[in-house]
């Protein structure tokens, strides 16, 4: 008796591939992934994820297409015999697998290499809530703390990836010293927007310090006054803006 194919592995995931490809281009457009390095993943089942892979005509994140988004098992093997073809899984796929396996609150992971964020951390400048209404989601993310994984290594195995997850300590974003950052969220859009907020605070912090200023956290009173404008504004409108910046 023949076995019916698993429908999870035969779905095209066309919309999800399109979303991830645009998200990769947003990261590049914002300067968080200038070259060929970086990737975004989305959990689609208990053991399956869509992730940006390196294609046969690799040109970097700014030129990602839906064809570069492939359906893999968490161990890096293809979900179907023809899924990978001439594409190769990211060397740091364990980074994505470790986060998704350990965090039931997370469905998407963005890994980027923002130069200013890396520079700020190496300069000893931490991500602090120095802004308020300028970027409310970013202020609240910074106020709760952005941890640092102190090793500047390629996270190419589960031992190293699990170390990063431990350092992440359940937070949305972790900085990777001398490397970049990892952002985890319930959606691709939120994972990317979090990375943008952290990078913005890092860039402002460097500018302030370079100008001879002193970084000061906003007051608790002001933090308490910042409203939650809701996901319709914080995520949906913000994401439409990011796509508009790309010309989409």
C-alpha positions as CSV (number, residue, x, y, z in Angstrom):
1,X,0.0,0.0,0.0
2,X,1.5,3.3,-1.1
3,X,2.0,6.0,1.5
4,X,0.3,9.4,0.9
5,X,2.7,12.4,0.8
6,X,2.8,14.6,3.9
7,X,0.9,17.7,3.0
8,X,3.2,19.9,5.1
9,X,6.1,19.0,2.9
10,X,4.2,19.4,-0.4
11,X,2.7,22.8,0.3
12,X,4.3,25.6,-1.9
13,X,4.4,28.2,0.9
14,X,4.3,30.8,-1.8
15,X,3.2,33.7,0.4
16,X,5.6,32.8,3.1
17,X,8.6,32.6,0.7
18,X,7.6,36.0,-0.7
19,X,7.5,37.5,2.8
20,X,10.9,36.2,3.8
21,X,12.5,37.3,0.6
22,X,11.2,40.8,1.1
23,X,12.3,40.8,4.7
24,X,15.8,39.9,3.6
25,X,15.7,42.9,1.3
26,X,14.5,45.2,4.1
27,X,17.4,44.1,6.2
28,X,19.8,45.0,3.4
29,X,18.0,48.2,2.6
30,X,18.4,49.3,6.2
31,X,22.1,48.6,6.1
32,X,21.8,45.6,8.6
33,X,23.1,43.1,6.0
34,X,25.2,44.9,3.5
35,X,26.9,41.9,1.9
36,X,26.1,38.2,1.4
37,X,25.8,37.4,5.1
38,X,22.6,37.0,7.1
39,X,19.4,35.0,6.8
40,X,15.8,34.9,8.0
41,X,13.8,31.8,8.9
42,X,10.1,31.0,9.6
43,X,8.8,28.0,11.5
44,X,6.0,26.3,9.5
45,X,5.7,23.1,11.5
46,X,7.2,21.3,14.5
47,X,10.3,20.2,12.5
48,X,10.1,22.4,9.4
49,X,11.3,25.9,8.6
50,X,11.6,28.1,5.6
51,X,15.0,29.8,5.5
52,X,17.0,31.9,3.1
53,X,19.6,29.7,1.5
54,X,22.6,30.5,-0.7
55,X,21.5,30.1,-4.3
56,X,23.4,29.2,-7.5
57,X,23.5,32.9,-8.6
58,X,24.2,34.4,-5.1
59,X,24.2,38.2,-5.0
60,X,23.5,38.9,-1.4
61,X,20.5,39.7,0.8
62,X,19.5,42.9,-1.1
63,X,18.7,40.7,-4.1
64,X,16.9,37.8,-2.4
65,X,14.1,36.2,-4.4
66,X,11.4,33.8,-3.2
67,X,13.4,31.0,-5.0
68,X,16.1,31.5,-2.4
69,X,13.8,30.6,0.4
70,X,13.8,26.8,0.9
71,X,11.9,24.4,3.0
72,X,14.2,22.4,5.4
73,X,14.0,20.3,8.4
74,X,15.6,21.7,11.5
75,X,18.7,19.4,10.9
76,X,19.3,21.1,7.5
77,X,18.0,18.3,5.3
78,X,15.5,19.1,2.5
79,X,11.9,18.6,3.3
80,X,11.3,17.1,-0.2
81,X,13.8,15.5,-2.6
82,X,13.9,18.5,-5.0
83,X,13.7,21.3,-2.4
84,X,17.3,22.2,-2.2
85,X,18.6,21.6,-5.7
86,X,21.5,24.0,-6.3
87,X,20.9,25.9,-3.1
88,X,22.8,25.3,0.1
89,X,21.5,25.8,3.7
90,X,23.2,28.5,5.7
91,X,26.2,27.5,7.7
92,X,24.5,29.0,10.7
93,X,21.2,27.1,10.3
94,X,21.8,25.7,13.9
95,X,21.3,29.3,15.1
96,X,17.7,29.2,13.8
97,X,17.0,25.7,14.9
98,X,18.3,26.3,18.5
99,X,16.0,29.3,18.9
100,X,13.0,27.7,17.4
101,X,13.4,24.5,19.3
102,X,13.7,26.3,22.7
103,X,11.2,29.1,22.3
104,X,7.5,28.3,21.8
105,X,6.8,32.0,21.7
106,X,9.0,32.4,18.6
107,X,8.1,31.6,14.9
108,X,10.7,33.7,13.1
109,X,14.4,34.4,13.5
110,X,16.4,37.1,11.7
111,X,20.2,37.0,11.8
112,X,22.0,40.1,10.6
113,X,25.4,41.9,10.6
114,X,24.7,45.6,11.3
115,X,28.1,47.3,11.3
116,X,27.1,50.1,13.7
117,X,25.5,47.7,16.2
118,X,28.7,45.6,16.2
119,X,30.8,48.8,16.5
120,X,28.8,50.1,19.5
121,X,29.1,46.8,21.4
122,X,32.8,46.6,20.7
123,X,33.1,50.2,22.0
124,X,31.4,49.2,25.2
125,X,28.2,51.1,24.4
126,X,25.2,49.1,25.5
127,X,21.7,49.2,24.1
128,X,19.9,51.4,26.6
129,X,16.5,53.2,26.6
130,X,17.9,56.6,25.6
131,X,14.9,57.4,23.4
132,X,11.2,57.5,24.2
133,X,8.5,58.5,21.7
134,X,11.1,58.6,19.0
135,X,10.8,54.8,18.8
136,X,8.4,53.4,21.5
137,X,8.8,49.6,20.7
138,X,12.6,50.2,20.6
139,X,12.5,52.0,23.9
140,X,10.6,49.3,25.6
141,X,12.8,46.6,24.1
142,X,15.9,48.4,25.3
143,X,14.5,49.0,28.8
144,X,14.0,45.3,29.3
145,X,17.6,44.7,28.3
146,X,19.5,43.4,25.2
147,X,22.0,40.7,26.3
148,X,25.3,39.9,24.6
149,X,26.7,36.6,23.5
150,X,30.5,37.3,24.0
151,X,32.0,34.9,21.4
152,X,32.7,36.1,17.9
153,X,32.3,32.7,16.3
154,X,30.3,31.2,13.4
155,X,27.4,29.5,15.0
156,X,27.6,26.5,12.8
157,X,26.8,23.7,15.3
158,X,24.2,23.2,18.0
159,X,26.7,23.5,20.9
160,X,27.5,27.1,19.9
161,X,23.9,27.9,19.0
162,X,22.7,26.6,22.3
163,X,25.3,28.9,24.0
164,X,23.8,31.8,22.2
165,X,20.3,30.8,23.2
166,X,21.4,30.6,26.8
167,X,22.9,34.1,26.6
168,X,19.7,35.3,24.9
169,X,17.8,34.4,28.1
170,X,14.4,34.6,26.6
171,X,14.8,38.1,25.3
172,X,13.8,39.2,21.8
173,X,17.3,40.2,20.6
174,X,20.8,39.2,21.5
175,X,24.0,40.9,20.3
176,X,26.7,38.7,19.0
177,X,30.1,40.3,19.8
178,X,32.2,40.9,16.8
179,X,29.5,39.3,14.6
180,X,26.0,40.8,14.5
181,X,22.7,40.1,16.2
182,X,19.9,37.6,16.3
183,X,16.2,38.7,16.6
184,X,13.4,36.4,17.5
185,X,9.7,37.1,17.3
186,X,6.3,35.6,16.6
187,X,6.4,36.9,13.0
188,X,9.0,37.7,10.3
189,X,7.9,41.3,10.3
190,X,8.4,41.8,14.0
191,X,11.8,40.0,14.0
192,X,13.1,42.4,11.4
193,X,11.6,45.5,13.0
194,X,13.2,44.6,16.3
195,X,16.6,44.4,14.6
196,X,16.0,47.8,13.0
197,X,15.1,49.4,16.4
198,X,18.2,48.0,18.1
199,X,20.4,49.2,15.3
200,X,18.9,52.6,15.4
201,X,19.6,53.0,19.1
202,X,23.1,51.7,18.6
203,X,23.7,54.3,15.9
204,X,22.2,57.1,18.0
205,X,24.4,56.1,20.9
206,X,27.6,56.1,18.9
207,X,26.7,59.5,17.5
208,X,26.0,60.9,21.0
209,X,29.2,59.5,22.4
210,X,31.2,60.7,19.4
211,X,29.8,64.2,19.9
212,X,31.1,64.2,23.5
213,X,27.7,63.6,25.0
214,X,26.6,61.3,27.8
215,X,24.1,58.6,27.3
216,X,21.1,58.9,29.7
217,X,18.2,56.6,30.1
218,X,14.8,58.2,29.9
219,X,13.0,58.5,33.2
220,X,10.8,55.8,34.6
221,X,8.0,58.3,34.6
222,X,8.4,59.0,30.9
223,X,8.7,55.2,30.2
224,X,5.5,54.6,32.0
225,X,3.8,57.3,29.9
226,X,4.7,55.7,26.6
227,X,1.5,54.1,25.2
228,X,1.3,50.8,23.4
229,X,0.0,51.9,20.0
230,X,-0.9,48.3,19.1
231,X,0.3,45.8,16.5
232,X,-1.7,47.5,13.7
233,X,0.5,50.5,14.0
234,X,3.8,49.1,15.5
235,X,4.0,46.2,13.1
236,X,1.6,46.5,10.2
237,X,2.0,50.2,9.4
238,X,5.7,50.0,10.1
239,X,6.1,47.1,7.8
240,X,4.2,48.8,5.0
241,X,6.7,51.6,5.4
242,X,9.6,49.3,5.1
243,X,8.2,47.7,1.9
244,X,7.5,51.2,0.5
245,X,11.2,52.1,1.1
246,X,12.0,49.2,-1.2
247,X,9.6,50.4,-3.8
248,X,7.2,47.4,-3.2
